[in-house]
Amino acid sequence: MRILAGDSRGRPFKSVPKSLPVKPISSRIKKSVFDILRPWLGEARFLDLYAGTGAVGLEALSRGAASCFFVDRDKRCLAVIDQNLAALGLASKGRTAYGDALQDLSWIPFRAGAATFDLIYLGPPYRDEENRPLAFSTPTLARVAEAGLAAAGALILVQHHVKEDVAAPAGWENFRREKYGDTYVDFLRRAAAAA
């Protein structure tokens, strides 16, 4: 796996062991998403939920994000992300924390050292170990909204299977959707106030 663009362009980074039920984001999806995000990345505070390999947050840091907070519920993933942050010289900009994105997330600002985030990326797993479909996106969005993690003008991105119905939390709207094979990436922003 490699960083695609920015200060660390072309540099390799470790993936998690193949034994873990983690499906890294494809280079195609990552390139497309970050091309779209380019205007928002400079000095952004980035939150990578379901961080897995850390590929999304590492790319954000390489491309100019001021900081990234990586959350995952597998400590082996977090250990690999910490190693990659150190190897890429990004340890001062990235922090990792163990946590379940389906539970209360009000602890994140304290641990992250940032009250809110400009860009929030959710990449929950599509299936469990028995290959049964999962639907974590909508409840995770609800937890993000409840915890008030999004800054004014923030974007939330949700990567999910095309068969998973995703509902935006109250006060948010899905303003863009990109399709990549069996994957959608939804872009959410705060809905405009009714006139």
N, C-alpha and C positions, 0 to 999 in steps of 0.2 A: 504494500500500500504506500502511496506517495501523496505529498501535498501537491495540489494542482497549480496554484498560483500564489502570488504575493511574495513576501520576504523569504519564506521557506520553500519556494517553488522547487519541485523536483526531488525534495529530500524525502527519503523513505522513513516510515515509522512502523513500529511493531503492531501487529494485530493481536487479538486475543486468541487463546488456544482454540483449535478447531472443535475441541470437546464441549465448549460452551455453546448454549443455544442462542448465539448472536449472529445475525445476518448483517454484515457491514453494508452501508450505503454504497451503491454502485458509483463508479466514476462519472458515468453519464448523468445520473440524477444530480450528483454533487456539483458538477460543472454547470449544469443548467440552472439549478437553484441559486448558486452563488453569482452567476451572471445577472440574474434578476435582482438579487439583493445588493449589488454593487453600490447603488446610491445611499443605502442605509448603513453600510458597514463601518465607515470611518468613525473611530472612537466609540463604537457601540459597546454597550454592556450586553453580553451574550449569555443566554442560559440554555444549556444542552441537557434536556431531560431524556431519560433512557439512553444515556451517553454511549453505552456499548464499547466500541473501539475508540471513541473520542474523535472519529474522523471529521465530524461536522464542526465541532468546536475548535479543533486544531486548524482546520481550513479557515474558519472565521478569524482566528488570531493571526494567521499568516497574512490574511487579506486586510488587516487594519483594525479589527475589533480591539477595543481597549482592554477588555477582560473577558474571561469565560468561566462560568461555574458549571462544572460537570456533575450530574447526579445519576447514579445507577444503584440498583439493589444487589449487584454482584461485586464483592470486594476484589475479586480477581480482575475484573474489568477496570476498576479504579486504579489498581496497582499498575496495570499496563499504561493507562493514561498518564499517571504520574511519571513513569519512566519516559514516555514520549515527550511530555512537557520539558523534562530536564534535558533530554537529548537534543531537542530542537531549540533550546535556549529560551523557552517560553514559561518557565516555572514561575516567574514573577507576575505573569498575567493570568495564569490559570490555577484554579482550585478545584479539588474533587471532594465529593461527600457521598456517603452511603445514605440512601433514602428510597422510599417507595413513592413514586409519583402518583399513585392512586389514593394516597392518604393525605392528611393535612400537610400543606406545604408552607405554613406560616413561619417555619424555622429557617427557610432559605435565606432571607435577607441578612439575618444575623451571621450565619455561617459564610455567606458569600462576601460580606462586606459591602453590599450594594442593596439599597432599599428597593429598587425596581430595575427592570431590564428593558432594553430597547428592542432586542430580538430574542424570541423564545422559540426553540425548535423541539418538537415532540416527534420522536421516532419509535413508538412502542412496537413490540413484537406483533406480528400478524397471527402467529399460531403458537400453540403450546407444544410440549415435547411429544404429545400423542397426535400432533398434526390437526388438532381441533382449532377452528378459527377463534380468535380473541377480538374483543372490541373495547380497547382501553382508551381510545382517543377522546370520546365525549366525556367520560368521567374525569380524565386528566385535565381537560380544558376547564371543567367546572372547578377542580382544585386550584388551578392557576388563577382563575378569576376570583375565587373566594379569598385567596391569600393576597390579592392585590399586587401581583408580581410584575405587571406590565406598566411601563412608564407611559406618560402622555405621548401619543404618536407611535407607540410600539406596534410591531407586527408579531403575530404568532403564526408559525408554520407547523402544519401537521402532515406527516408522511404516513399514509395508511393504505391498506388493500382496497382495491376498487369496489369490493363487495361490502365493505364496512361503511355503514351510514354514520356520518359525523355531524353532530349538531353544535353550532356555535353557542357559547354561553350568552345569557341575556346581555344586551348592550354591545354585542360584537356581530360582525358580518363577514361572510366569506366573500372576498372580492375578486379572487383569482384562483383558478385550479389548473394544474399542469398534470398531464397523464404520461406515465412512463411504463409501458407494458401493463403489468397487473397492479401498478402503484399510482396513487394520486398524491400530489402535494398540494394542500389547500393553504391559501394565504388569508389570514384573518386580520381585521383592524376594527377599531371601535366604530360602531354604527353612528352615522350622523344623527344629531338630535332632531326630533320631529319639529317642523316649523309650527 
